[in-house]
Amino acid sequence: MINVVGAQDTGDLIIDRQNRRVKLHVYEPSQMEQWDRVMKELAEESEATKVIVYGKKQDVPKWQSLGYELEGTIDGFFQGENAQMLSCYLTKERATSGAAKLAEEILALSLARAGSTIEKSLPEGYHLREATEADTKELACLYGLVFATYPTPMSDPSYIRKTMHEGTIYYVVEFEGKITCASSAEVSERFGSAEMTDCATHPDHAGKGLLQPLFIALEQRMEEKGIYFLYTLTRAQSAGMNVTAAKMGYAYRGRLINNCTIFSGYEDMNIWVKPLRPTRE
């Protein structure tokens, strides 16, 4: 018997209404068929059109037999064990990329820059530090300015405060006492991994190379915390963060089609990974 409520309480099962998807992080291999039925029922109830499973390698053939597609891998996601990203689309529209050719062109451009970053300091006058709860209002303003649409309500200070309480670590770059650039590490202590996310640079300070030192600081902070398996999901149709991820030594590991709402609507997201320790299948 599957305990849906208990699974939601622990974060094993997530009904993401904003992005119309249902996600399963942990399951018993003997219950895959049951989980498949439950998730599709929940998807219908919540009007979700995509079901995502963070699967184990040995379970991939079974999930595929149930109609799931292997879209990529997050190396080390489960305490060093890889997560196989399997998706089942409930509508043809959700399954169809809106800009596949552009995404491939951007990926090629990004891979050509792989590992090319030379560590740089912040420009004169800029300072980097870890954010605190006192920064939530200013962070929310920055995210609201940069992103017209976002998968999570980052323009809400109370939401940012909530994520801080749940373990997300934010770093910011300041100029003349104002936050000009920010990023976060969404830490999962349980799984021993972290998503490097919520990257935003104020338009007035774009092109100054602020994100690289910020990312390096976050990576060092993760290693200090014993979180060795890092990944980031980037907009496949936008060059900026894909090039940055490749330059910063992240490896491309697949693409999640119409994964979430960001900017104008649903967009494909590329998976980039950077394990700081060896991983296992």
N, C-alpha and C positions, 0 to 999 in steps of 0.2 A: 504494500500500500504506500503510495507516494504522499508525503506530507507537504503539500504546496505551501501552506502558511509558514511552516518551519523553514522551508527552503528560502522563502522570501525574507524571513527574519534574519537569516545568516548571510544573505546576499548571494546564495547559490542560484536563485532564480530571480530575474529582474523583469518586471513589466514596464517598459519604457514608453509611456504614452506619447511624450513629445516627439519622439523619433519613430513611433509606430513599429516597435520591434519587441520581441521577447528574447531574453538571453539566459542561457543555462551555463553556469560555471562548473558545477560539481554534480555528479550523478553516479549511481551504481551501474556497472556494465550490464548486469542482469535485468535492469529496468529501462533500457533504452527505448523499447517500443512503447512502454507506458508513458515515459516522458514525452515522446514524440506526440502521442495523442493529447496529453494534457496541455502541452505548449501550443498546439494548433487550436485547441478549444479556447485557451486563454487569448490567443491571437485574434480569434473571431470575436470574442467578447469585447476586447479592447481596441478593435479595428486595426490591429497590427498587420503588416504585410510582409514582415521578414522575421524569421526565427533563426537565432544564432546559438551554436553550441561550441563551447571551448572543450574540444575532445582530446582523447588520448590516441596515440598513433595506432595502437592495436584495434581501436574501435572504429576507425575511419571507414572500412568496408561496410560495416553494419549501418552506420549513419547514412552512407551513400545509398544503400539499398532502400532506405526509408525516404529518399528524395533530397538529401542534402548534398551540397557541392563544397568541395574543399577549396577555399579561397586563399588560404595562406597559413603562415605559422608565426606564433610569437615565441621565440626561443627563450626557454627558461622560465616561462610564466608561472608554472607550479613549482616553486622552490627548486628551480633548476631543470625541471622537466618541461619539455616543449608542449605548448597548447596548439592543437590543430583547429583552425578557424573554419567551421562548417556552417553553411547557411542554406536555409530553405526559403524560397520565395513563394509567396502566396498569390501574387499577381504577376502577369507578364511585364507590366509597366515597371514594377519595382526591380525586376530581374534584369532590366535592360539599361546599360550605361548610356548616359546622355552625351558623353564626349570621349569615347574610347580612344579615338585616334590622337586627340590632343594629349590625353593621359600618357600614351605610349611615347609621344614626342618629348614630353616633360621628363618622363622616367629616363629616357636615353640621355638627355641633357644632364640630368642629375648624376647618373652613374658615371658619366665622363669626368665628373668633378670629385669622385669618391676619394676620400682621404686626403684632399688637397689643402686642407686648412693649416695655416701656420698660426700658432697661438699668438693672439694679439691682446694688448691691454685696452682698457676703455679709453676713449678720447679724453683729452683734458677737460676737466670740469664735471665729468660724470662719475658717479659713485654707485657701488653695488652693495646690497645688503639683503638679509632675509626679512621678509615682510612679517608684520604682526597684525593683530586684530584692529589696531588703530588705523591700518591702511585700507580696510575693507571698502569704505566709501569711495576713496580715490581709485582703488582698483576697479570697482564696479563702473565708475565713470569712464575709465580707460577702455574697458571691454565693451561698454555700450557704444563708445565712439567708433571703435575699430570694427566691431561685428554687428551688422544689421540683424542677422539671425545667427543663432549659435545652438549647439546641441543641448547645452545646459544653461540655466538662467544666471549667467555670469554678470549681468548688469544689476543684480540684486545683492546689496551688501550682506544681507542676512544669509543668503545662500553661500557666499564666499566664507563667511564666518563659520557656517555649519561644516563646510569642507575642511577648514582648518582644524576644527574640533575632531574631525574624523581621520585626521592624519595627513592631509595634503599640505605640502610645504611650498610656499611661494617665495620666489626671489624677485627683487626689483632693481632697476637701475634708475637713479635720480639725477636730475640736472636742476640746479638752483632750487633744491628742495621739493621739486615736483617729480612724480613718477612718470618716466618716459617709456619704459619697457618693462614687461613682466613675463614670467613663465612659472609653471608649477610642476611638481612631481606628485602625482596622485599615487600615494603609497598603499600597497596592500601588504601589511605585515603578515597576514595569514598565508599569502601565496609567495611572499618574498620577492615581489617584483613591483615595478613602478612605471606608470605611464607619464612620460614627459609631455606636458600639454599646456593649454591655455597661453600660448605665446602671442603676445600683442605688443606692437611698437606704435607709439603715438606718431601720426603722419608727419608732424613737424620734425621728428627725429629719425625718420627712416633713412636707410642707407649709410648709417654711421657705424655699423658693425657692433651693435649693442648686444645682440642675441648670443653671439658666440661666447663671450666671457660669462654671461649669465648661465648658459647651458653647462659650461665647464664647472662653474660653482655648484650648480645643482647636482651634477654627476659626482663631484667630490663629496658632497653632503650625503648622497645616497650610499656611497661606499663606506663612509664613516658610520652610517646607521646599519650596515650589514645588508643592504638591499643591492644585490649584484646583477639583477636582470632588468634591463631598461628597454623600453620601447616607446615609439611615438607613432601616431596615426596622422597622416598629412593629407591635405586636399589634393587629390590626384590631378586636378585641372589647374593647379596654381603652382608655379615654379618655385617661389620663394622658400618655403619650408622643406620641400623635397631636396633642393640643392643644398640647403643648410644641413639637413640630416646626413646626406651623402658625404659632404665635406667633413662633418664631425665624426665620421667613422661608423655611422649606422649602416646596417646591411638591409637591402630591400628583400622582403619576404612575402609579398603578395598584395592583392588589392581586394578591398571589401566594396562591392557594388552598391550604390545608393544606400550607403550605410547610415547616414544621419543628415539632419537638416542643418545646413550652415550656409551663410550668405543668402543665395536666392532660393534655395530649396534642397532637395536630396542631392548629395554628391558622393562620388566614389572616394574612398580613403585608402591611401597606400600604407602598408605596414613596414616600419623600419625598426630594426632591433640592434641593441648593443649590450650583449652579455659581458659582464666584467669577470665572470668565472666560467669554467667549462659547463656546457649543458648536456642533457641526455634526452634521447627520444622517449 
